[in-house]
């Protein structure tokens, strides 16, 4: 399994991570198989959040980890907090502290390798977040910190108050969700693709040595559905199948490899709870696409160059 240097930390993390948002649908035995499959594939990074399955996803993972042959120190375990579902985003000091304590209990671990703020809070007070992060780090409950779905200005605002360097920004990115790179290719143009919706977030991450974790890598739009084998995208699926046949792999592996070919050195979060599909998706970490193959897939997805 290919590894990446996580942020500025020097930690070597697998290029793909196991996202457990859907683990609440499994029983403990099924979840145990998913965890063991992931580790056998070389995946050493797990991503959760306190809202996944209303907390049940983390609980199932915690029980499965204890039952499995995998030890805690074989994994980097990450969670996110800051969303009060249906009510608000909350980056108050107490909410952050409570969110971490809740996740530690549900996951059945003593510390998180990383904790991310889960979507920006319009009422964020950076000093309040800083006080929470300091307390969490001093207590040994969290080793590293990051954010999710932040633009560069929001990262800078928060970073200015922190004693820790933000290591991760988790963003949606994939073949059918490319707005963060489209605008760069269309610089100095006047078409819709030239609009920068995200503040140059990928370029910012590269300059500041932040790892971008790509969530929902096989989705199109915002939770609109999966593009793989979707009849709405015949040209894309045909191009991916041709490339998959040539490389003796699956279309989902090509979709993974396409993200990892970008020099920003993304980490791809795989959310499948099917061990077979997990292996197919993760295989993309060991596939190297040429520049032309990368652009051919980009064109097949309906994109162009000016």
TORPALO-445380 format. One record per residue (C-alpha): residue number from 0; residue in one letter; chain; x, y, z. Coordinates in steps of 0.25 Angstrom, whole numbers, plus 5000, padded with zeros to 4 digits. Layout:
N
<r NUM 'a' 'A' <X Y Z>>,
...
REM end
This chain:
306
<r 0 'x' 'A' <5000 5000 5000>>,
<r 1 'x' 'A' <5005 5014 4996>>,
<r 2 'x' 'A' <5007 5023 5008>>,
<r 3 'x' 'A' <5007 5038 5009>>,
<r 4 'x' 'A' <5013 5048 5019>>,
<r 5 'x' 'A' <5002 5053 5027>>,
<r 6 'x' 'A' <5002 5068 5027>>,
<r 7 'x' 'A' <5015 5073 5033>>,
<r 8 'x' 'A' <5016 5062 5043>>,
<r 9 'x' 'A' <5025 5052 5037>>,
<r 10 'x' 'A' <5014 5041 5040>>,
<r 11 'x' 'A' <5013 5031 5029>>,
<r 12 'x' 'A' <4999 5028 5026>>,
<r 13 'x' 'A' <4992 5019 5016>>,
<r 14 'x' 'A' <4988 5027 5003>>,
<r 15 'x' 'A' <4974 5022 5005>>,
<r 16 'x' 'A' <4967 5022 5018>>,
<r 17 'x' 'A' <4955 5014 5024>>,
<r 18 'x' 'A' <4943 5023 5026>>,
<r 19 'x' 'A' <4933 5017 5036>>,
<r 20 'x' 'A' <4921 5026 5033>>,
<r 21 'x' 'A' <4912 5014 5029>>,
<r 22 'x' 'A' <4917 5004 5040>>,
<r 23 'x' 'A' <4905 5006 5048>>,
<r 24 'x' 'A' <4898 4997 5038>>,
<r 25 'x' 'A' <4907 4985 5042>>,
<r 26 'x' 'A' <4907 4976 5053>>,
<r 27 'x' 'A' <4920 4974 5061>>,
<r 28 'x' 'A' <4924 4962 5054>>,
<r 29 'x' 'A' <4923 4969 5040>>,
<r 30 'x' 'A' <4930 4981 5045>>,
<r 31 'x' 'A' <4941 4972 5050>>,
<r 32 'x' 'A' <4943 4966 5036>>,
<r 33 'x' 'A' <4943 4980 5030>>,
<r 34 'x' 'A' <4954 4985 5040>>,
<r 35 'x' 'A' <4963 4973 5038>>,
<r 36 'x' 'A' <4961 4973 5023>>,
<r 37 'x' 'A' <4966 4988 5023>>,
<r 38 'x' 'A' <4978 4985 5031>>,
<r 39 'x' 'A' <4982 4973 5022>>,
<r 40 'x' 'A' <4981 4982 5010>>,
<r 41 'x' 'A' <4991 4992 5017>>,
<r 42 'x' 'A' <4981 5002 5021>>,
<r 43 'x' 'A' <4985 5008 5035>>,
<r 44 'x' 'A' <4976 5020 5036>>,
<r 45 'x' 'A' <4961 5021 5040>>,
<r 46 'x' 'A' <4952 5033 5039>>,
<r 47 'x' 'A' <4939 5035 5047>>,
<r 48 'x' 'A' <4931 5046 5053>>,
<r 49 'x' 'A' <4922 5047 5065>>,
<r 50 'x' 'A' <4909 5049 5056>>,
<r 51 'x' 'A' <4911 5036 5048>>,
<r 52 'x' 'A' <4900 5027 5051>>,
<r 53 'x' 'A' <4896 5036 5062>>,
<r 54 'x' 'A' <4909 5031 5069>>,
<r 55 'x' 'A' <4906 5017 5066>>,
<r 56 'x' 'A' <4916 5015 5055>>,
<r 57 'x' 'A' <4927 5019 5065>>,
<r 58 'x' 'A' <4921 5009 5076>>,
<r 59 'x' 'A' <4921 4998 5066>>,
<r 60 'x' 'A' <4935 5001 5062>>,
<r 61 'x' 'A' <4940 5001 5076>>,
<r 62 'x' 'A' <4934 4987 5079>>,
<r 63 'x' 'A' <4939 4981 5066>>,
<r 64 'x' 'A' <4953 4986 5069>>,
<r 65 'x' 'A' <4953 4980 5082>>,
<r 66 'x' 'A' <4948 4967 5076>>,
<r 67 'x' 'A' <4958 4967 5064>>,
<r 68 'x' 'A' <4972 4963 5063>>,
<r 69 'x' 'A' <4976 4977 5060>>,
<r 70 'x' 'A' <4983 4985 5072>>,
<r 71 'x' 'A' <4980 5000 5074>>,
<r 72 'x' 'A' <4995 5004 5071>>,
<r 73 'x' 'A' <4993 4998 5057>>,
<r 74 'x' 'A' <4984 5009 5054>>,
<r 75 'x' 'A' <4983 5024 5053>>,
<r 76 'x' 'A' <4969 5027 5058>>,
<r 77 'x' 'A' <4962 5040 5054>>,
<r 78 'x' 'A' <4949 5046 5057>>,
<r 79 'x' 'A' <4941 5059 5055>>,
<r 80 'x' 'A' <4932 5068 5063>>,
<r 81 'x' 'A' <4925 5081 5063>>,
<r 82 'x' 'A' <4911 5078 5057>>,
<r 83 'x' 'A' <4899 5078 5065>>,
<r 84 'x' 'A' <4890 5071 5055>>,
<r 85 'x' 'A' <4878 5079 5050>>,
<r 86 'x' 'A' <4881 5091 5060>>,
<r 87 'x' 'A' <4895 5097 5058>>,
<r 88 'x' 'A' <4910 5096 5057>>,
<r 89 'x' 'A' <4917 5098 5070>>,
<r 90 'x' 'A' <4931 5101 5072>>,
<r 91 'x' 'A' <4930 5105 5086>>,
<r 92 'x' 'A' <4941 5100 5095>>,
<r 93 'x' 'A' <4931 5092 5104>>,
<r 94 'x' 'A' <4925 5085 5091>>,
<r 95 'x' 'A' <4938 5082 5086>>,
<r 96 'x' 'A' <4943 5076 5099>>,
<r 97 'x' 'A' <4930 5068 5100>>,
<r 98 'x' 'A' <4930 5063 5086>>,
<r 99 'x' 'A' <4944 5057 5088>>,
<r 100 'x' 'A' <4940 5051 5101>>,
<r 101 'x' 'A' <4928 5045 5094>>,
<r 102 'x' 'A' <4936 5039 5083>>,
<r 103 'x' 'A' <4947 5033 5092>>,
<r 104 'x' 'A' <4936 5026 5100>>,
<r 105 'x' 'A' <4929 5021 5087>>,
<r 106 'x' 'A' <4942 5017 5080>>,
<r 107 'x' 'A' <4947 5010 5093>>,
<r 108 'x' 'A' <4961 5017 5092>>,
<r 109 'x' 'A' <4969 5026 5101>>,
<r 110 'x' 'A' <4973 5036 5090>>,
<r 111 'x' 'A' <4970 5041 5076>>,
<r 112 'x' 'A' <4982 5042 5066>>,
<r 113 'x' 'A' <4974 5054 5060>>,
<r 114 'x' 'A' <4962 5062 5062>>,
<r 115 'x' 'A' <4955 5070 5052>>,
<r 116 'x' 'A' <4945 5082 5053>>,
<r 117 'x' 'A' <4934 5077 5044>>,
<r 118 'x' 'A' <4929 5088 5035>>,
<r 119 'x' 'A' <4931 5103 5038>>,
<r 120 'x' 'A' <4924 5109 5049>>,
<r 121 'x' 'A' <4920 5124 5045>>,
<r 122 'x' 'A' <4920 5127 5060>>,
<r 123 'x' 'A' <4934 5121 5062>>,
<r 124 'x' 'A' <4943 5129 5072>>,
<r 125 'x' 'A' <4957 5124 5069>>,
<r 126 'x' 'A' <4962 5127 5083>>,
<r 127 'x' 'A' <4951 5117 5089>>,
<r 128 'x' 'A' <4955 5106 5079>>,
<r 129 'x' 'A' <4970 5109 5083>>,
<r 130 'x' 'A' <4967 5107 5098>>,
<r 131 'x' 'A' <4960 5094 5095>>,
<r 132 'x' 'A' <4971 5089 5086>>,
<r 133 'x' 'A' <4981 5092 5096>>,
<r 134 'x' 'A' <4974 5085 5107>>,
<r 135 'x' 'A' <4972 5073 5098>>,
<r 136 'x' 'A' <4986 5072 5094>>,
<r 137 'x' 'A' <4991 5074 5109>>,
<r 138 'x' 'A' <4982 5063 5114>>,
<r 139 'x' 'A' <4987 5053 5103>>,
<r 140 'x' 'A' <4973 5052 5097>>,
<r 141 'x' 'A' <4977 5057 5083>>,
<r 142 'x' 'A' <4990 5057 5077>>,
<r 143 'x' 'A' <4988 5065 5064>>,
<r 144 'x' 'A' <4977 5074 5059>>,
<r 145 'x' 'A' <4970 5078 5046>>,
<r 146 'x' 'A' <4958 5083 5039>>,
<r 147 'x' 'A' <4947 5079 5029>>,
<r 148 'x' 'A' <4941 5087 5018>>,
<r 149 'x' 'A' <4949 5100 5021>>,
<r 150 'x' 'A' <4953 5110 5011>>,
<r 151 'x' 'A' <4967 5116 5012>>,
<r 152 'x' 'A' <4963 5129 5019>>,
<r 153 'x' 'A' <4956 5121 5030>>,
<r 154 'x' 'A' <4968 5112 5032>>,
<r 155 'x' 'A' <4977 5125 5033>>,
<r 156 'x' 'A' <4967 5131 5043>>,
<r 157 'x' 'A' <4967 5119 5052>>,
<r 158 'x' 'A' <4982 5116 5050>>,
<r 159 'x' 'A' <4986 5130 5055>>,
<r 160 'x' 'A' <4980 5126 5069>>,
<r 161 'x' 'A' <4986 5112 5070>>,
<r 162 'x' 'A' <4998 5106 5077>>,
<r 163 'x' 'A' <4997 5094 5068>>,
<r 164 'x' 'A' <4998 5094 5053>>,
<r 165 'x' 'A' <4986 5089 5045>>,
<r 166 'x' 'A' <4990 5076 5038>>,
<r 167 'x' 'A' <4977 5072 5030>>,
<r 168 'x' 'A' <4966 5078 5022>>,
<r 169 'x' 'A' <4955 5068 5018>>,
<r 170 'x' 'A' <4948 5072 5005>>,
<r 171 'x' 'A' <4939 5065 4995>>,
<r 172 'x' 'A' <4947 5062 4983>>,
<r 173 'x' 'A' <4947 5052 4971>>,
<r 174 'x' 'A' <4945 5050 4956>>,
<r 175 'x' 'A' <4931 5057 4957>>,
<r 176 'x' 'A' <4934 5067 4967>>,
<r 177 'x' 'A' <4946 5075 4962>>,
<r 178 'x' 'A' <4942 5090 4964>>,
<r 179 'x' 'A' <4955 5092 4972>>,
<r 180 'x' 'A' <4963 5089 4960>>,
<r 181 'x' 'A' <4954 5094 4949>>,
<r 182 'x' 'A' <4956 5108 4952>>,
<r 183 'x' 'A' <4971 5107 4951>>,
<r 184 'x' 'A' <4971 5101 4937>>,
<r 185 'x' 'A' <4961 5112 4933>>,
<r 186 'x' 'A' <4969 5124 4939>>,
<r 187 'x' 'A' <4967 5137 4931>>,
<r 188 'x' 'A' <4954 5132 4924>>,
<r 189 'x' 'A' <4940 5136 4926>>,
<r 190 'x' 'A' <4933 5123 4926>>,
<r 191 'x' 'A' <4926 5117 4938>>,
<r 192 'x' 'A' <4938 5108 4941>>,
<r 193 'x' 'A' <4947 5120 4943>>,
<r 194 'x' 'A' <4939 5123 4956>>,
<r 195 'x' 'A' <4947 5120 4968>>,
<r 196 'x' 'A' <4937 5115 4978>>,
<r 197 'x' 'A' <4947 5110 4989>>,
<r 198 'x' 'A' <4958 5121 4990>>,
<r 199 'x' 'A' <4969 5112 4983>>,
<r 200 'x' 'A' <4968 5102 4994>>,
<r 201 'x' 'A' <4977 5091 4987>>,
<r 202 'x' 'A' <4988 5101 4984>>,
<r 203 'x' 'A' <4987 5106 4999>>,
<r 204 'x' 'A' <4988 5092 5004>>,
<r 205 'x' 'A' <5001 5089 4996>>,
<r 206 'x' 'A' <5007 5102 5000>>,
<r 207 'x' 'A' <5004 5100 5015>>,
<r 208 'x' 'A' <5007 5085 5015>>,
<r 209 'x' 'A' <4993 5081 5019>>,
<r 210 'x' 'A' <4988 5067 5015>>,
<r 211 'x' 'A' <4974 5068 5007>>,
<r 212 'x' 'A' <4966 5056 5010>>,
<r 213 'x' 'A' <4956 5053 4999>>,
<r 214 'x' 'A' <4942 5049 5004>>,
<r 215 'x' 'A' <4931 5043 4995>>,
<r 216 'x' 'A' <4941 5040 4984>>,
<r 217 'x' 'A' <4931 5033 4975>>,
<r 218 'x' 'A' <4920 5042 4977>>,
<r 219 'x' 'A' <4915 5053 4967>>,
<r 220 'x' 'A' <4909 5066 4971>>,
<r 221 'x' 'A' <4906 5068 4986>>,
<r 222 'x' 'A' <4901 5054 4990>>,
<r 223 'x' 'A' <4894 5052 4977>>,
<r 224 'x' 'A' <4899 5038 4975>>,
<r 225 'x' 'A' <4910 5029 4970>>,
<r 226 'x' 'A' <4916 5031 4956>>,
<r 227 'x' 'A' <4921 5017 4955>>,
<r 228 'x' 'A' <4912 5009 4946>>,
<r 229 'x' 'A' <4902 5020 4945>>,
<r 230 'x' 'A' <4895 5021 4932>>,
<r 231 'x' 'A' <4896 5036 4933>>,
<r 232 'x' 'A' <4911 5036 4930>>,
<r 233 'x' 'A' <4913 5026 4919>>,
<r 234 'x' 'A' <4925 5032 4913>>,
<r 235 'x' 'A' <4932 5033 4926>>,
<r 236 'x' 'A' <4929 5019 4930>>,
<r 237 'x' 'A' <4933 5014 4916>>,
<r 238 'x' 'A' <4947 5021 4918>>,
<r 239 'x' 'A' <4949 5016 4932>>,
<r 240 'x' 'A' <4946 5002 4927>>,
<r 241 'x' 'A' <4955 5002 4916>>,
<r 242 'x' 'A' <4966 5007 4925>>,
<r 243 'x' 'A' <4962 4997 4936>>,
<r 244 'x' 'A' <4963 4986 4926>>,
<r 245 'x' 'A' <4977 4990 4921>>,
<r 246 'x' 'A' <4982 4990 4935>>,
<r 247 'x' 'A' <4975 4978 4940>>,
<r 248 'x' 'A' <4967 4985 4951>>,
<r 249 'x' 'A' <4953 4991 4954>>,
<r 250 'x' 'A' <4947 5004 4950>>,
<r 251 'x' 'A' <4947 5008 4965>>,
<r 252 'x' 'A' <4962 5006 4966>>,
<r 253 'x' 'A' <4963 5015 4954>>,
<r 254 'x' 'A' <4955 5025 4961>>,
<r 255 'x' 'A' <4964 5024 4973>>,
<r 256 'x' 'A' <4977 5025 4965>>,
<r 257 'x' 'A' <4971 5037 4958>>,
<r 258 'x' 'A' <4971 5045 4971>>,
<r 259 'x' 'A' <4984 5040 4976>>,
<r 260 'x' 'A' <4991 5044 4963>>,
<r 261 'x' 'A' <4989 5058 4967>>,
<r 262 'x' 'A' <5002 5064 4972>>,
<r 263 'x' 'A' <4995 5070 4984>>,
<r 264 'x' 'A' <4996 5056 4990>>,
<r 265 'x' 'A' <4982 5054 4994>>,
<r 266 'x' 'A' <4978 5043 5004>>,
<r 267 'x' 'A' <4965 5036 4999>>,
<r 268 'x' 'A' <4954 5032 5009>>,
<r 269 'x' 'A' <4947 5019 5005>>,
<r 270 'x' 'A' <4933 5018 5011>>,
<r 271 'x' 'A' <4929 5004 5006>>,
<r 272 'x' 'A' <4926 4994 5017>>,
<r 273 'x' 'A' <4927 4982 5007>>,
<r 274 'x' 'A' <4941 4975 5008>>,
<r 275 'x' 'A' <4941 4971 4994>>,
<r 276 'x' 'A' <4938 4986 4989>>,
<r 277 'x' 'A' <4948 4991 4999>>,
<r 278 'x' 'A' <4959 4983 4993>>,
<r 279 'x' 'A' <4955 4987 4979>>,
<r 280 'x' 'A' <4955 5002 4983>>,
<r 281 'x' 'A' <4968 5001 4991>>,
<r 282 'x' 'A' <4975 4995 4979>>,
<r 283 'x' 'A' <4976 5008 4972>>,
<r 284 'x' 'A' <4986 5012 4982>>,
<r 285 'x' 'A' <4996 5004 4975>>,
<r 286 'x' 'A' <4992 5008 4961>>,
<r 287 'x' 'A' <5000 5019 4954>>,
<r 288 'x' 'A' <4993 5027 4943>>,
<r 289 'x' 'A' <5001 5035 4932>>,
<r 290 'x' 'A' <4998 5049 4930>>,
<r 291 'x' 'A' <4990 5046 4918>>,
<r 292 'x' 'A' <4982 5035 4925>>,
<r 293 'x' 'A' <4978 5045 4936>>,
<r 294 'x' 'A' <4974 5056 4925>>,
<r 295 'x' 'A' <4966 5046 4917>>,
<r 296 'x' 'A' <4958 5042 4929>>,
<r 297 'x' 'A' <4956 5057 4932>>,
<r 298 'x' 'A' <4951 5059 4918>>,
<r 299 'x' 'A' <4942 5047 4919>>,
<r 300 'x' 'A' <4935 5053 4931>>,
<r 301 'x' 'A' <4930 5065 4923>>,
<r 302 'x' 'A' <4942 5074 4925>>,
<r 303 'x' 'A' <4950 5082 4915>>,
<r 304 'x' 'A' <4962 5091 4914>>,
<r 305 'x' 'A' <4961 5106 4909>>,
REM end
